[in-house]
Every structure is written in C-alpha cells, then in structure tokens.
C-alpha cells in the first residue's frame, strides 16, 4: 500500500485522466523505499549529504554497469556511463552542449512532446520523419538527409524513442535500427536514443539497442528510473563513448552541483543492490500488461468503425487514428465536458496540424474499471462526431 496520495499535477479529482503517462499511485514502491531508508539507519553514508561526484554516485554506477553488461553484453566500463537528473535532464544537457540555435535535429512524427519542447527552447530547426509500424520510414529519412546535405545543413542528431514509443507505442525494428545507423555513419550525425521504456516489455525479446548495434559509436542512450521506480526521484543514466561522457561530466552545471541528485542516487543504489528493484520491475510487468489488455479489449468493444490503434508490446501508451470526419479538438471539448481527458495528438508533431486526427491514451495510471469507462465514453463521442 502507498498510503494517501495527492493527484499528480494536471489531474482533476473525480476525472478519468486517460492522458496521464504516470505510474499509478498504487504501483509506486513506497514500502520498498522505506525499507531502503530503514537499512541506512545508523550508517547513513556521508556522501549522500554532500556534493557528489560529477559522474554520479559510484555505487549506483557500479550497479548499472553490472546490470547492463549482464543483460546486454555491452562490455561497457565506468568511462561510458554517468548519472543524470532523469532522462529529461539528460536530454536537456545533450541538447544544450551539442547544439546551438538554428541547428537541425531529426525527430519522428509523432514524437515525445516534451522533447520537442526542449528542442524548441534551444531554437532548433526540427525535421519530422513520418513513421509506420516499424519506425521511421527509411525513404523519408534518406530523402531528408539528401536535402540537408545539398543545403550544407547536416543534422546534429536524430532523436528517437526506440521501444514502445511515446506516444505511439511502436518499437523500431532491428532492420530499421541497422539501416539508421548506416545512414548516421554516412551522413555523420549522432543518434540520441531515449530508451526509458525498455524494461517494461511484455515479451521475452526486444531488438538490440541502437547503442549495442553501433558498438557504442556515435550513439547516446538515455535510461531512467522514472518509469520503473518513481518519477519524483529524478534519476536516470546516460551511456555514450568515453570521450563524450567525459565532456558531459565536465559541464558547468554538474561541476557546480556536484552530480545528479546525490542523496536520491545513494538511496536508489541501496534499493537496487538489495534486489528490490528487479523484483518490483517483474511485478510491474504483470500489472501493466493486464491494464494494456483491458484497454485493448475496451477499444475493440467500444470504438465505431473507421478508427485504428496501435497494440504496444510494452510501455504505457496506445495511439489512435481518428476518422477523417472527426477533429481531435472537438472530441477533446466534448470529452472534457464528461470529465474524460486524453492527450491531443497535435502536441506530438513539430507541425501541430498533422495531429488533427490523432490522440494518445495511457493505461499506466488508471484502474481497469476507469479504463473501460473512459474508453466507452470516447467511443460514444467519436461515433456521434463521425455521424
């Protein structure tokens, strides 16, 4: 049990927040974190109370190195890894240090809307790549790279959420990953792999990461505890080449702040080394798989004809394509009048008009009955608008 919980920001009491890409309150490991805190009693490590190593808590680094090498045979060392303040903090650092205003970045369409926000804050020029069920279309990527090369405007990097993408739920196939790596070598751009959902896969197999397939060359891979532990900890990690990691570690913010969240990192190291994190992840998989199945069954039962939706093999999200006659803004207005909230598709495209017939549903936050009720209400409203 987690105890009393206040609703996360943006969630209205009594509503059905199908937009919420959060862990449900009852899925947070409050008891396990309390046990980790209790295990510190009498031996609280002094390193947790002071400025930390810029690269991150040493025990957490060692845990992650052992886990990643055992699971993926990456052969990485301490020089390839650093702790960051969540994947968003890591992405902001990468963007700030690798780009300047006016630089070009490649993104999927749709893509993670908060990443788009970070890129816009930096004044970057976004080039959108349409996607299908296997990831970005290679013909579109090759054509865009040719255009940029002709203008002498090479992209600084390609940003991708490779597994169970936010918002679409799709996973980039291994064949696409290999082809993208080949293009990145030919056109000399970096791949920024935001791999925060890979631990939440419902099958035994997933494609190797871009980082693994590229042998760690010219790929920066982000991971996070936000999806599998607790987002309030603001902890993640970054994998990269030793030279790149050394440059990031020397950045001004880390030099000034002494690493990412030293107290939280030391606590999470204690929790992970006890075996509690892996046990929690194994339990979470069953919870999220069951909620995904409820959502997919409800969609099949409640939606009128003319729609399509993804069937994710992990993660948090399902992506809906509305009939052409249904505008997502009007659907949003009517749904909110009935206290049902979803993520409007416009926010996930560099050109918002491209999202006029899309929406994102999340199954991570709501209990099964609310999922069924919210999806049934949406189905009824879509049928009315389509008619």
N, C-alpha and C positions, 0 to 999 in steps of 0.2 A: 504493500500500500504506500502511496505517496503522501498522504495527508492532504489538507485543504490546499487547493490550487486556485490562483487567480488566472483568468483567461489571458493568453498571450495578446500582445498589442494588436489591435485591429479586429479582434473577435468580439462580437456583440453578444452579451449574455442572452440565452434563450434562442439564439440563431442556429442555423446549420451551416457552418463555415467549410464548405467544400473546397475553398481556396487554400486552406491552411497547410502549408508544407512543413509542419512541425511534428515532432513526436507527440503522441497523446500523453497527457499528464500521467495516466496510469501505467505507461510504458517506460517512464523515467526511473533509473536505478537508484532511487533516493536511499533505500536501505543499504545497498552495497556501498554507496559513497560514505554513508555514516559509519559503516564498518571500517572503511579505509581510514577515516578520520580517527576512529577509536584506536586503530592499530598504531597510530602515531603517538598515542598518549604516553608521555614520559620520554619520548625520543623524537620529538618534532625536529626535523632536520633544519639547521640554521640556514642552509642555502635557500629554503623556501621563503624566508622573510627578507631577503636582501636582493639587490640587483643580481641577476643571474648571468650565466654565460650567454653571450650573444647568439651562439648557435642553438641554444636550448638546454633544457635540463638533461644532464648526462645520463641518468638512469632511464628516462623516457626515450632518449635517442637509442640507447642500447636495446631496450625492449623492442622498439620499432624495427631496428636493423635485424634483429634475430627473427622477428615475425615475418618481415618482408622477404628475407633471404630464404627462410624455410618454406614459405608458401609459394614463392615465385622463382626461386633460384636466380636471383638478380646478381648476386656477387658484389653487392654494394658495401662500402665502408662508411665510416663516420664522416668522411670528407664529402659524401654525396647527399647528406641529409641535414635538415635543420627544422626546428620547431617554429611555427608561425601562428599568429593570433586568429585561428580559423582560416578556412580556405578563402573567404572574402578578404581577410587581411593579407594573406599571401598573394592573392591576385592583384590587390591594390599595390603591393610592394613591387611585384613584377612589372606592372604597367607603369608605375612611376619611374622605375630605374631603367627600363628597356625602351621607353618611348618618349616622344615629345609631341606637343600639339601639332596636328597636321599629318602625323604618321598614319599609315594604313594598317588596319587589322582585319583579318578574315574571321567571320563568325557564321554559324549556322542560322538558317531562317526556318523555324524559330530557334531561339537560343535563350539561355538563362537571363531573365530581365535585369537582375541586379548586376550581373557582369556588364551588360550593355550600359547600365547607369555609370559604372566605374569608368568605362571607356569614354563615354560622353564627357564625364567630368574632366578627363585628361585632354579633351579636344581632339580625339582621334577620328579618322575617317573610317567608317565601317563598311565593309563589303560583304554582302549577305550571300550565302550559298544555300540554295534550296536542298532539302533533304528528302529521302524516301525511307523505306523500311530498313535499309542497311546503312544509313548515314548520309553524309553529304554526297551529292551527285558528282561523280568524277568529271563528267563532261563540263559541268558548270565551273568546277574548281579549275580545271585546265584552261578553260576559256578566260576566266578572270585573271589567272596568273599571266597569260599571254598579253592581255590588255594592260595590266600593270607594268609588265616588263617593257612594253612598247612605249609607255609613258615615263619609264625610268622611275617608277614609284613602287619599289618592291615592298611587300607586306613585312611588318616587323614580326608578327606571329599569327598563327591560326589558333583560335580559342575553341575548345571542344569539350563537351561533357560526354565521354565515350560510352558510359554504361548507364542504362535506364535514365536517359537524358531528362533533365528539367528544361522544358515542360513536356516533351513528347513521350517519354518513357522508352524510346527506342535505344538499341545498342548497336554501335558501329561494328560491322562485321570485320573479321580478321583480314579478308581480302581488301576491303576498303582501307583499313589501317595501313597495310603494307603499301598500297598504292599512294596514299597520302604522304607516307614517309619518303617514298621515292621522289615525289614532287617537291617535298620540302628540301631534299638534298639538291635537286636540280635547280631550284629557284632560291635556295639559301634563305629560308625562313624557319623560325622556331615553332614548335608545336607546344602549346600550353594545354595540358591535359588535366581537367578538373574532375578528378576521379573520386568523388565523395560518396558515391552510392555503391561502389564495387563490393563492399562487404554485405550488402543487402540483396544478394542474388538468390533466387528461389530454386535454381537448378545447380547441379554439381559442377558445371563447366561454364566458363566465360572466355571470350577471346583474350589472348595476352595483351597487356597494356601497350600503348604506344611506346612507353619508356623501355619495356622489355624488348619489343620487336626492333627498336632502333639501337639496342645496345647502350642505352643511356645517352646517346649522342643527339644533341640539338632538340631535346625534349625536356620540358619542365612539368613535373607531375605533382599535383596537389592532392592531399588526403585530409580527412577531417574526423574528429570525434563528435561533431555536432549531430550526425545522423544516427550514430550507433551508441552514443553515451548521453550527452546533454549539450544543447547548443549554448547554454549560458556559461559553459566553461571557456568558450572562445579559444579552442586549441585545435591546431591541425599541423600538418607537416608538408615539407617540400622536398622532392627528390630532383636532383639535377647533376650535371657534370661538376667535378670538383672545382674547376675554375669559376663557374657560375655561382656555386654555393658560397665560395669564399668572397666573391664580390657582394652578394646579398648580405652575408654576415657582417660585412664592414659598413653597411649602410648607416646613415646618420641616426635614424630612428632607433635601430637596435643598439647602437653604441650609447645613445642617450638613455634608453630604457632598460638596458641590460637583459635582452632576450624577451621572449614572448611569455607573459603571464607565469613567472617563476613559481609562485605558490600553487596555482592550479596544476601546472605541469608536474610538480613534485607529488601532489596528491594523486593525479591520474597515473603516474608511474607506480605508486604504491598499489593502486587499484588493479592496474593491468598485470603487474608482476604476481599478484595473488591468484591469477587465473579467472578473476571475476568478470573481466571484460569479455573474454571469449565466450564464457557461459551465458552472459547477457545477450551477446550478438546471436548465439544459437537460438535462444528463446525468442528474441525479436523476430527472427526469420519466420517462425511459425505464426506469430501474431500478424505480421504484415502480409504474409501470403494469404491468410484467412480473410483479411479485410479486402485485399485485392480481389479475391474470388467473389466475395459478397458484392463488390462494386460492379464487376463484370457481369454477374448474374442479374443484378438490378438493371443495368443498362440494356441487356438483352430483353428483359421483361417490360421495360418502361418506355423505351425510345421508339418513336414512329419511324417509318421508312425514310430513306434519303440521308441518313447520318452514317458516319463511320467513326471508329475509335481504335486506339492502339490497345495492345494486350501485353503490357510490360512483363518481363521475366524477373523483375526486381524493382527496388527503389520505392518511390512514393506516388507516382503520377500516371494519369490517363489523359490523353489528348483527344478531343472531339472535333470533328469536322462537321459543321452545321450545313443544312441545305442552303443553297444559294438564296432562297427567299427569306431566310432568317438572318437578321442582323444581330450581332452579338450585343451591341449596346442596348437595343430594345429588349432583348432577352434578359440582360442584366437588370434593367429597370424593373421589369415585371417580377423577376426572381427576388430581388431585394425587398419588394413590397410584401413578399411572403416569407421574409427572413431567411432566404437561401442565398448564399454568397459563393461565387466561383471566381476563378482568375480569368479575366478578359484576355482573349488572345492577342489583342493589339499590343500589349506591353512586351511581348516576346519577339517582336520584329524590329529591326532597325528602321523600317518604314511601317509605321503602325497600321496604315490602311491595309496591309497584306494580312492582318489578323482579324479582319472584319467578320469572318465566318468560323472562328476557332475559339475554343475555351479549354482551360485546364482544370481537371478535377484531381484532388488529392484524397487518398484513402488512409493516410497515415494518422490523422488526428481524431477522426470520428469513430464512435462505436458502430457496430453493424446496423442497428435499427435506424440511426440517424443517416447513415449512408443510403439505406433503402428509401427512407422518406424523402431525403433531399433529391435523389435521382428521380424518384417518381414525380415530384413536383416539377422538376426541369423537363421531364418527358412530356408532361401535360402542356406546359407552356410552349415548348417547341412545336408540338402538334397544332396548337392554336395559331401560332405565328405562321407556320408553314401553310395552313389552310387559307 
